[in-house]
Amino acid sequence: MKALLPFLVLLLAAATAQGQLYEARAGSVSFEKRSRDAVQVQVEATADWTRDYWQRWLKDNYKIKLKGNGVLKVGKSDYLTASQVLISSTTNQFVDLYSTITAPSDTVAELSVWAATGPDTFLAASGREFGPMRDIVQRFATAARLQAIRDGVNEAEKALAAATKDKEKLERSRANLAGNTKSNLARIEQLHQQNAENKVKSAEDSVKLLDNARLLELRQSQLERNRTRLLNLDRP
């Protein structure tokens, strides 16, 4: 039983950590040298992915465009802000919205969101506007979880498509090589056959060459005799 205790502690810690993911909760951040009440949530993603998706999600769902990316990512700020935005339709209270994303680990990012109704007047966790802000963050966390799964599916589909394409390419290459090898083997067999025929023809030509040499010798002898006879007849 004692041996199981460390393992059970690890399981409990893992379950607790997993349970904290995607749950919006009250927390605090240090902003302008003071502690501010904030809504915080951890998602299973990188900080860059969370930052980009948080901006896209707010713009698509609440028409809130966050600032803080600078120009072409130059002058990028740690804080994303939006001035005078409405986060609750029940109070019609406009606030300045602030958020930042940190990375507790390589695979987990934490979004912190807080707001102010005026200069140095920030929403408190006990205030009624804090609830709607928490709802927004919780809805984002739920959407982020689904989006991360969709992205994972998309990446898996792309990887599968790439692997399938590579497989088809390798199969075509293998088929082409097999066809080329078959053609080469047929050509080699043809060349072997042609070499065998050439060898036989060469042997036949060697015999004919000997016969031709004897015939040439005979014809040369006949020519010499005829020339001699012709010379003798031409003498006076």
MIDOSE-1310 file (N, C-alpha, C; in nm, 2 decimals, decimal comma, always signed):
residues 236
mkal	+0,08/-0,12/+0,00/+0,00/+0,00/+0,00/+0,09/+0,13/+0,00; +0,19/+0,12/+0,08/+0,28/+0,24/+0,09/+0,35/+0,27/-0,05; +0,37/+0,16/-0,13/+0,43/+0,18/-0,26/+0,34/+0,24/-0,35; +0,21/+0,23/-0,33/+0,11/+0,29/-0,42/+0,08/+0,44/-0,39
lpfl	+0,12/+0,48/-0,27/+0,09/+0,62/-0,23/+0,15/+0,72/-0,33; +0,28/+0,71/-0,36/+0,33/+0,82/-0,46/+0,26/+0,82/-0,59; +0,22/+0,69/-0,64/+0,15/+0,69/-0,77/+0,01/+0,75/-0,76; -0,06/+0,73/-0,64/-0,19/+0,79/-0,62/-0,18/+0,94/-0,61
vlll	-0,07/+0,99/-0,55/-0,05/+1,13/-0,54/-0,03/+1,19/-0,68; +0,04/+1,13/-0,76/+0,07/+1,18/-0,90/-0,06/+1,18/-0,98; -0,14/+1,07/-0,96/-0,27/+1,07/-1,03/-0,36/+1,18/-0,98; -0,37/+1,20/-0,85/-0,45/+1,31/-0,80/-0,41/+1,44/-0,85
aaat	-0,27/+1,46/-0,85/-0,22/+1,59/-0,90/-0,26/+1,61/-1,05; -0,24/+1,51/-1,13/-0,28/+1,52/-1,27/-0,42/+1,55/-1,29; -0,51/+1,48/-1,21/-0,65/+1,50/-1,22/-0,69/+1,64/-1,18; -0,62/+1,69/-1,08/-0,65/+1,83/-1,03/-0,61/+1,93/-1,13
aqgq	-0,49/+1,91/-1,19/-0,44/+2,00/-1,30/-0,53/+2,00/-1,42; -0,58/+1,88/-1,46/-0,67/+1,87/-1,57/-0,80/+1,94/-1,54; -0,84/+1,93/-1,41/-0,97/+1,99/-1,38/-0,96/+2,14/-1,38; -0,84/+2,20/-1,36/-0,83/+2,34/-1,36/-0,83/+2,40/-1,50
lyea	-0,80/+2,31/-1,60/-0,80/+2,36/-1,74/-0,95/+2,40/-1,78; -0,96/+2,51/-1,85/-1,09/+2,55/-1,91/-1,19/+2,59/-1,81; -1,15/+2,62/-1,68/-1,24/+2,66/-1,58/-1,21/+2,81/-1,54; -1,30/+2,90/-1,58/-1,27/+3,04/-1,55/-1,29/+3,06/-1,40
rags	-1,20/+3,13/-1,34/-1,20/+3,15/-1,19/-1,15/+3,29/-1,16; -1,18/+3,34/-1,04/-1,13/+3,47/-1,00/-0,99/+3,46/-0,96; -0,91/+3,56/-0,99/-0,77/+3,57/-0,96/-0,72/+3,71/-0,95; -0,60/+3,73/-0,97/-0,54/+3,87/-0,96/-0,42/+3,88/-1,05
vsfe	-0,40/+4,00/-1,10/-0,28/+4,03/-1,18/-0,22/+4,16/-1,12; -0,09/+4,18/-1,15/-0,02/+4,30/-1,11/-0,02/+4,39/-1,23; -0,09/+4,51/-1,22/-0,10/+4,60/-1,33/-0,09/+4,74/-1,28; +0,00/+4,82/-1,34/+0,02/+4,96/-1,29/+0,06/+4,96/-1,14
krsr	+0,15/+4,86/-1,11/+0,21/+4,85/-0,98/+0,10/+4,82/-0,87; -0,01/+4,77/-0,91/-0,11/+4,73/-0,81/-0,18/+4,60/-0,85; -0,23/+4,53/-0,75/-0,30/+4,41/-0,77/-0,44/+4,44/-0,82; -0,48/+4,37/-0,93/-0,62/+4,40/-0,98/-0,69/+4,26/-0,98
davq	-0,82/+4,26/-0,95/-0,90/+4,14/-0,96/-0,91/+4,11/-1,11; -0,90/+3,98/-1,14/-0,91/+3,94/-1,28/-0,98/+3,80/-1,29; -1,03/+3,77/-1,41/-1,08/+3,64/-1,44/-0,97/+3,57/-1,51; -0,94/+3,45/-1,47/-0,83/+3,37/-1,53/-0,88/+3,23/-1,57
vqve	-0,82/+3,18/-1,68/-0,85/+3,05/-1,72/-0,73/+2,99/-1,79; -0,71/+2,87/-1,77/-0,59/+2,80/-1,84/-0,65/+2,71/-1,95; -0,58/+2,71/-2,06/-0,62/+2,63/-2,18/-0,50/+2,55/-2,22; -0,52/+2,43/-2,28/-0,42/+2,34/-2,32/-0,37/+2,39/-2,46
atad	-0,28/+2,48/-2,47/-0,23/+2,54/-2,59/-0,11/+2,62/-2,57; -0,05/+2,67/-2,67/+0,07/+2,76/-2,65/+0,02/+2,90/-2,63; +0,10/+2,99/-2,58/+0,06/+3,13/-2,55/+0,03/+3,20/-2,68; +0,11/+3,18/-2,78/+0,09/+3,24/-2,91/-0,05/+3,21/-2,97
wtrd	-0,08/+3,07/-2,96/-0,21/+3,03/-3,02/-0,32/+3,09/-2,94; -0,31/+3,09/-2,81/-0,42/+3,15/-2,72/-0,43/+3,30/-2,74; -0,33/+3,37/-2,76/-0,33/+3,51/-2,78/-0,40/+3,54/-2,91; -0,37/+3,47/-3,02/-0,43/+3,49/-3,15/-0,58/+3,45/-3,15
ywqr	-0,61/+3,34/-3,09/-0,75/+3,29/-3,09/-0,84/+3,38/-3,00; -0,78/+3,43/-2,89/-0,86/+3,52/-2,80/-0,90/+3,65/-2,88; -0,81/+3,70/-2,96/-0,84/+3,82/-3,03/-0,94/+3,79/-3,14; -0,93/+3,68/-3,21/-1,02/+3,64/-3,32/-1,16/+3,61/-3,26
wlkd	-1,16/+3,54/-3,15/-1,29/+3,50/-3,09/-1,36/+3,63/-3,04; -1,30/+3,72/-2,97/-1,36/+3,84/-2,92/-1,42/+3,92/-3,04; -1,34/+3,94/-3,14/-1,38/+4,01/-3,26/-1,50/+3,95/-3,33; -1,50/+3,82/-3,34/-1,61/+3,75/-3,41/-1,74/+3,74/-3,33
nyki	-1,72/+3,73/-3,20/-1,84/+3,71/-3,11/-1,89/+3,84/-3,04; -1,81/+3,93/-3,02/-1,85/+4,05/-2,94/-1,81/+4,18/-3,02; -1,76/+4,17/-3,14/-1,71/+4,29/-3,21/-1,61/+4,37/-3,14; -1,54/+4,31/-3,05/-1,43/+4,38/-2,97/-1,30/+4,35/-3,04
klkg	-1,24/+4,46/-3,08/-1,11/+4,45/-3,15/-1,00/+4,49/-3,05; -0,92/+4,40/-3,01/-0,81/+4,43/-2,91/-0,69/+4,49/-2,98; -0,62/+4,58/-2,90/-0,50/+4,64/-2,95/-0,38/+4,59/-2,87; -0,27/+4,60/-2,93/-0,15/+4,56/-2,85/-0,05/+4,48/-2,94
ngvl	-0,08/+4,46/-3,07/+0,00/+4,38/-3,15/+0,11/+4,47/-3,23; +0,10/+4,60/-3,21/+0,19/+4,69/-3,28/+0,16/+4,69/-3,43; +0,26/+4,73/-3,51/+0,25/+4,73/-3,65/+0,33/+4,62/-3,71; +0,26/+4,52/-3,78/+0,33/+4,41/-3,83/+0,41/+4,34/-3,72
kvgk	+0,35/+4,33/-3,60/+0,41/+4,26/-3,49/+0,52/+4,33/-3,43; +0,56/+4,45/-3,48/+0,66/+4,54/-3,42/+0,60/+4,62/-3,32; +0,66/+4,63/-3,20/+0,60/+4,70/-3,09/+0,49/+4,63/-3,02; +0,50/+4,50/-3,03/+0,40/+4,41/-2,96/+0,40/+4,42/-2,81
sdyl	+0,28/+4,44/-2,75/+0,28/+4,47/-2,61/+0,24/+4,34/-2,54; +0,27/+4,33/-2,41/+0,23/+4,22/-2,33/+0,08/+4,22/-2,30; +0,02/+4,34/-2,31/-0,12/+4,36/-2,27/-0,20/+4,38/-2,40; -0,31/+4,32/-2,41/-0,41/+4,35/-2,51/-0,52/+4,43/-2,45
tasq	-0,56/+4,54/-2,52/-0,66/+4,63/-2,46/-0,77/+4,67/-2,56; -0,88/+4,71/-2,50/-0,99/+4,76/-2,58/-1,06/+4,86/-2,50; -1,08/+4,98/-2,56/-1,14/+5,09/-2,48/-1,29/+5,10/-2,50; -1,36/+5,13/-2,39/-1,50/+5,16/-2,39/-1,58/+5,05/-2,47
vlis	-1,58/+4,93/-2,41/-1,65/+4,82/-2,47/-1,76/+4,78/-2,38; -1,87/+4,72/-2,43/-1,98/+4,68/-2,35/-1,97/+4,53/-2,33; -1,96/+4,48/-2,20/-1,95/+4,34/-2,17/-2,08/+4,29/-2,11; -2,17/+4,37/-2,08/-2,30/+4,33/-2,03/-2,41/+4,42/-2,08
sttn	-2,51/+4,35/-2,14/-2,63/+4,43/-2,19/-2,73/+4,47/-2,08; -2,71/+4,41/-1,96/-2,80/+4,44/-1,85/-2,77/+4,58/-1,79; -2,65/+4,61/-1,78/-2,61/+4,74/-1,71/-2,57/+4,85/-1,80; -2,55/+4,82/-1,93/-2,50/+4,92/-2,03/-2,38/+4,99/-1,98
qfvd	-2,29/+4,92/-1,90/-2,17/+4,98/-1,85/-2,06/+4,96/-1,94; -2,00/+5,07/-1,99/-1,88/+5,05/-2,08/-1,75/+5,05/-2,00; -1,66/+4,96/-2,04/-1,54/+4,94/-1,96/-1,42/+4,94/-2,05; -1,30/+4,97/-2,00/-1,18/+4,94/-2,07/-1,13/+4,80/-2,03
lyst	-1,12/+4,72/-2,13/-1,09/+4,58/-2,11/-0,94/+4,55/-2,13; -0,88/+4,48/-2,04/-0,74/+4,44/-2,04/-0,72/+4,29/-2,04; -0,62/+4,24/-2,10/-0,59/+4,10/-2,10/-0,45/+4,07/-2,13; -0,40/+3,96/-2,07/-0,26/+3,92/-2,10/-0,26/+3,77/-2,10
itap	-0,16/+3,71/-2,17/-0,15/+3,56/-2,18/-0,01/+3,53/-2,13; +0,00/+3,43/-2,04/+0,12/+3,38/-1,99/+0,13/+3,23/-2,02; +0,25/+3,17/-2,00/+0,26/+3,03/-2,02/+0,32/+2,96/-1,90; +0,23/+2,90/-1,82/+0,28/+2,82/-1,70/+0,37/+2,71/-1,74
sdtv	+0,34/+2,65/-1,86/+0,42/+2,54/-1,91/+0,42/+2,55/-2,07; +0,50/+2,46/-2,13/+0,50/+2,46/-2,28/+0,37/+2,43/-2,34; +0,29/+2,36/-2,27/+0,16/+2,31/-2,33/+0,04/+2,37/-2,27; +0,05/+2,46/-2,18/-0,06/+2,53/-2,11/-0,04/+2,68/-2,11
aels	-0,14/+2,75/-2,15/-0,14/+2,90/-2,15/-0,25/+2,95/-2,05; -0,22/+3,06/-1,99/-0,32/+3,12/-1,90/-0,36/+3,26/-1,95; -0,49/+3,27/-1,97/-0,55/+3,40/-2,00/-0,60/+3,47/-1,88; -0,56/+3,60/-1,86/-0,61/+3,68/-1,75/-0,68/+3,80/-1,81
vwaa	-0,80/+3,83/-1,76/-0,88/+3,94/-1,81/-0,93/+4,03/-1,69; -0,91/+4,16/-1,71/-0,96/+4,25/-1,61/-1,01/+4,38/-1,68; -1,08/+4,46/-1,60/-1,14/+4,58/-1,67/-1,15/+4,69/-1,57; -1,17/+4,81/-1,63/-1,18/+4,94/-1,55/-1,29/+5,02/-1,60
tgpd	-1,37/+5,08/-1,51/-1,48/+5,17/-1,56/-1,43/+5,31/-1,57; -1,31/+5,34/-1,52/-1,26/+5,48/-1,53/-1,12/+5,48/-1,48; -1,05/+5,59/-1,47/-0,91/+5,60/-1,42/-0,90/+5,54/-1,28; -0,82/+5,44/-1,27/-0,79/+5,37/-1,15/-0,92/+5,32/-1,08
tfla	-1,02/+5,29/-1,16/-1,14/+5,23/-1,10/-1,16/+5,09/-1,17; -1,11/+4,99/-1,11/-1,11/+4,86/-1,18/-1,22/+4,77/-1,12; -1,28/+4,68/-1,20/-1,38/+4,59/-1,15/-1,33/+4,50/-1,04; -1,41/+4,49/-0,93/-1,38/+4,40/-0,82/-1,45/+4,27/-0,84
asgr	-1,39/+4,17/-0,78/-1,45/+4,03/-0,80/-1,59/+4,03/-0,73; -1,62/+4,12/-0,64/-1,75/+4,12/-0,58/-1,85/+4,20/-0,65; -1,81/+4,28/-0,76/-1,90/+4,36/-0,83/-1,98/+4,28/-0,93; -2,10/+4,34/-0,97/-2,19/+4,27/-1,06/-2,14/+4,26/-1,20
efgp	-2,05/+4,35/-1,24/-1,99/+4,34/-1,38/-1,89/+4,23/-1,39; -1,84/+4,18/-1,27/-1,74/+4,08/-1,28/-1,80/+3,95/-1,33; -1,92/+3,92/-1,30/-1,99/+3,80/-1,34/-2,00/+3,79/-1,49; -2,05/+3,89/-1,56/-2,05/+3,89/-1,71/-1,91/+3,87/-1,77
mrdi	-1,81/+3,93/-1,71/-1,68/+3,92/-1,76/-1,63/+3,77/-1,75; -1,66/+3,71/-1,63/-1,63/+3,57/-1,61/-1,70/+3,48/-1,72; -1,83/+3,52/-1,74/-1,90/+3,44/-1,84/-1,84/+3,45/-1,98; -1,79/+3,56/-2,02/-1,72/+3,58/-2,15/-1,60/+3,49/-2,15
vqrf	-1,52/+3,50/-2,05/-1,39/+3,42/-2,04/-1,43/+3,27/-2,04; -1,53/+3,23/-1,97/-1,57/+3,09/-1,97/-1,62/+3,04/-2,11; -1,69/+3,13/-2,18/-1,74/+3,09/-2,31/-1,62/+3,08/-2,41; -1,52/+3,17/-2,39/-1,40/+3,16/-2,47/-1,33/+3,03/-2,44
ataa	-1,32/+2,99/-2,31/-1,24/+2,87/-2,28/-1,31/+2,75/-2,35; -1,44/+2,74/-2,34/-1,52/+2,63/-2,41/-1,49/+2,63/-2,56; -1,49/+2,75/-2,62/-1,47/+2,76/-2,76/-1,32/+2,72/-2,79; -1,23/+2,77/-2,71/-1,09/+2,74/-2,73/-1,07/+2,59/-2,73
rlqa	-1,13/+2,52/-2,63/-1,12/+2,37/-2,62/-1,16/+2,31/-2,75; -1,28/+2,35/-2,80/-1,33/+2,29/-2,93/-1,24/+2,33/-3,05; -1,19/+2,45/-3,05/-1,11/+2,49/-3,16/-0,98/+2,42/-3,16; -0,92/+2,39/-3,04/-0,80/+2,32/-3,03/-0,82/+2,18/-3,09
irdg	-0,93/+2,12/-3,05/-0,96/+1,98/-3,11/-0,98/+1,99/-3,26; -1,05/+2,09/-3,31/-1,07/+2,11/-3,45/-0,93/+2,12/-3,52; -0,85/+2,21/-3,46/-0,71/+2,23/-3,52/-0,63/+2,10/-3,52; -0,65/+2,02/-3,41/-0,58/+1,89/-3,40/-0,63/+1,79/-3,51
vnea	-0,76/+1,80/-3,53/-0,82/+1,71/-3,64/-0,77/+1,76/-3,78; -0,77/+1,89/-3,80/-0,72/+1,95/-3,92/-0,57/+1,91/-3,95; -0,49/+1,92/-3,84/-0,35/+1,89/-3,85/-0,33/+1,74/-3,88; -0,41/+1,66/-3,81/-0,41/+1,51/-3,84/-0,45/+1,48/-3,98
ekal	-0,55/+1,55/-4,03/-0,60/+1,52/-4,17/-0,49/+1,57/-4,27; -0,43/+1,68/-4,24/-0,32/+1,72/-4,33/-0,20/+1,62/-4,33; -0,17/+1,58/-4,21/-0,06/+1,48/-4,19/-0,09/+1,35/-4,26; -0,22/+1,31/-4,25/-0,27/+1,19/-4,32/-0,26/+1,20/-4,47
aaat	-0,31/+1,32/-4,52/-0,31/+1,35/-4,66/-0,16/+1,35/-4,71; -0,07/+1,41/-4,64/+0,07/+1,42/-4,68/+0,13/+1,28/-4,68; +0,10/+1,20/-4,58/+0,15/+1,06/-4,58/+0,09/+0,98/-4,69; -0,04/+1,00/-4,72/-0,10/+0,92/-4,83/-0,04/+0,96/-4,96
kdke	-0,01/+1,10/-4,98/+0,05/+1,14/-5,10/+0,19/+1,09/-5,12; +0,26/+1,08/-5,00/+0,40/+1,02/-5,01/+0,39/+0,87/-5,04; +0,29/+0,80/-4,99/+0,27/+0,66/-5,02/+0,24/+0,64/-5,16; +0,15/+0,72/-5,22/+0,12/+0,71/-5,36/+0,24/+0,74/-5,45
kler	+0,32/+0,84/-5,41/+0,44/+0,88/-5,48/+0,54/+0,76/-5,48; +0,56/+0,70/-5,36/+0,65/+0,59/-5,35/+0,60/+0,47/-5,43; +0,47/+0,45/-5,43/+0,42/+0,33/-5,50/+0,44/+0,35/-5,65; +0,41/+0,48/-5,70/+0,44/+0,51/-5,84/+0,58/+0,49/-5,88
sran	+0,67/+0,54/-5,79/+0,81/+0,53/-5,81/+0,85/+0,38/-5,82; +0,80/+0,30/-5,72/+0,83/+0,16/-5,72/+0,78/+0,09/-5,84; +0,66/+0,12/-5,89/+0,60/+0,06/-6,01/+0,69/+0,10/-6,13; +0,73/+0,23/-6,14/+0,81/+0,27/-6,25/+0,95/+0,20/-6,25
lagn	+1,01/+0,18/-6,13/+1,13/+0,11/-6,12/+1,12/-0,03/-6,16; +1,01/-0,09/-6,11/+0,98/-0,23/-6,15/+0,97/-0,25/-6,30; +0,89/-0,15/-6,36/+0,87/-0,16/-6,50/+1,00/-0,14/-6,58; +1,08/-0,04/-6,53/+1,21/-0,01/-6,59/+1,31/-0,13/-6,58
tksn	+1,30/-0,20/-6,46/+1,39/-0,32/-6,44/+1,34/-0,43/-6,53; +1,21/-0,45/-6,55/+1,16/-0,55/-6,64/+1,21/-0,52/-6,78; +1,20/-0,39/-6,82/+1,24/-0,36/-6,95/+1,39/-0,38/-6,97; +1,46/-0,34/-6,87/+1,61/-0,36/-6,88/+1,65/-0,51/-6,89
lari	+1,58/-0,59/-6,81/+1,60/-0,74/-6,81/+1,57/-0,79/-6,95; +1,45/-0,75/-7,01/+1,42/-0,79/-7,14/+1,52/-0,75/-7,24; +1,57/-0,62/-7,22/+1,68/-0,57/-7,31/+1,80/-0,65/-7,30; +1,84/-0,69/-7,17/+1,96/-0,77/-7,15/+1,94/-0,90/-7,21
eqlh	+1,83/-0,96/-7,20/+1,80/-1,09/-7,26/+1,81/-1,08/-7,41; +1,76/-0,97/-7,47/+1,77/-0,95/-7,61/+1,92/-0,93/-7,65; +1,99/-0,86/-7,57/+2,13/-0,84/-7,60/+2,21/-0,97/-7,59; +2,18/-1,06/-7,49/+2,24/-1,19/-7,48/+2,21/-1,27/-7,60
qqna	+2,09/-1,27/-7,65/+2,05/-1,34/-7,77/+2,12/-1,29/-7,89; +2,13/-1,16/-7,90/+2,20/-1,10/-8,01/+2,35/-1,13/-8,01; +2,41/-1,13/-7,89/+2,55/-1,17/-7,88/+2,57/-1,31/-7,92; +2,48/-1,40/-7,88/+2,49/-1,54/-7,92/+2,48/-1,55/-8,07
enkv	+2,38/-1,48/-8,13/+2,37/-1,49/-8,27/+2,49/-1,43/-8,34; +2,55/-1,32/-8,28/+2,67/-1,26/-8,34/+2,79/-1,36/-8,33; +2,79/-1,44/-8,22/+2,90/-1,53/-8,21/+2,89/-1,64/-8,32; +2,77/-1,69/-8,34/+2,75/-1,79/-8,45/+2,78/-1,73/-8,58
ksae	+2,73/-1,61/-8,61/+2,76/-1,54/-8,74/+2,91/-1,52/-8,76; +2,98/-1,48/-8,64/+3,12/-1,46/-8,65/+3,20/-1,58/-8,69; +3,15/-1,69/-8,63/+3,22/-1,82/-8,66/+3,19/-1,86/-8,81; +3,07/-1,84/-8,85/+3,04/-1,87/-8,99/+3,12/-1,78/-9,09
dsvk	+3,13/-1,65/-9,05/+3,21/-1,56/-9,13/+3,36/-1,59/-9,13; +3,41/-1,65/-9,02/+3,55/-1,70/-9,01/+3,57/-1,81/-9,11; +3,48/-1,90/-9,12/+3,49/-2,01/-9,22/+3,48/-1,96/-9,36; +3,39/-1,87/-9,38/+3,38/-1,81/-9,52/+3,50/-1,73/-9,55
lldn	+3,56/-1,66/-9,45/+3,68/-1,59/-9,47/+3,80/-1,68/-9,52; +3,81/-1,80/-9,46/+3,91/-1,89/-9,50/+3,88/-1,94/-9,65; +3,76/-1,97/-9,68/+3,72/-2,00/-9,81/+3,75/-1,89/-9,91; +3,72/-1,77/-9,86/+3,75/-1,65/-9,95/+3,90/-1,63/-9,97
arll	+3,98/-1,66/-9,87/+4,12/-1,65/-9,88/+4,18/-1,75/-9,99; +4,12/-1,87/-9,98/+4,17/-1,97/-10,08/+4,12/-1,93/-10,22; +4,00/-1,88/-10,23/+3,94/-1,83/-10,36/+4,03/-1,72/-10,41; +4,06/-1,63/-10,33/+4,15/-1,51/-10,37/+4,28/-1,56/-10,42
elrq	+4,34/-1,66/-10,35/+4,47/-1,72/-10,40/+4,45/-1,78/-10,53; +4,34/-1,85/-10,55/+4,32/-1,92/-10,68/+4,30/-1,82/-10,79; +4,22/-1,72/-10,76/+4,19/-1,61/-10,86/+4,32/-1,53/-10,89; +4,40/-1,51/-10,79/+4,53/-1,44/-10,82/+4,62/-1,53/-10,91
sqle	+4,62/-1,66/-10,88/+4,70/-1,75/-10,96/+4,65/-1,75/-11,10; +4,52/-1,76/-11,12/+4,46/-1,76/-11,25/+4,50/-1,63/-11,33; +4,49/-1,52/-11,25/+4,52/-1,39/-11,32/+4,66/-1,38/-11,36; +4,75/-1,43/-11,28/+4,90/-1,43/-11,32/+4,92/-1,51/-11,44
rnrt	+4,86/-1,63/-11,45/+4,88/-1,72/-11,57/+4,82/-1,65/-11,69; +4,71/-1,59/-11,68/+4,65/-1,53/-11,80/+4,74/-1,41/-11,84; +4,79/-1,33/-11,75/+4,88/-1,22/-11,79/+5,00/-1,27/-11,86; +5,06/-1,38/-11,81/+5,18/-1,44/-11,87/+5,15/-1,49/-12,01
rlln	+5,04/-1,55/-12,03/+5,00/-1,60/-12,16/+4,98/-1,48/-12,26; +4,92/-1,37/-12,21/+4,89/-1,25/-12,29/+5,03/-1,19/-12,33; +5,12/-1,18/-12,24/+5,25/-1,13/-12,28/+5,32/-1,21/-12,38; +5,31/-1,34/-12,37/+5,38/-1,43/-12,47/+5,32/-1,41/-12,60
ldrp	+5,19/-1,40/-12,61/+5,12/-1,38/-12,74/+5,15/-1,25/-12,80; +5,18/-1,14/-12,72/+5,20/-1,01/-12,78/+5,35/-0,99/-12,83; +5,44/-1,09/-12,80/+5,57/-1,07/-12,85/+5,58/-1,10/-13,00; +5,67/-1,02/-13,07/+5,68/-1,04/-13,22/+5,76/-1,17/-13,25
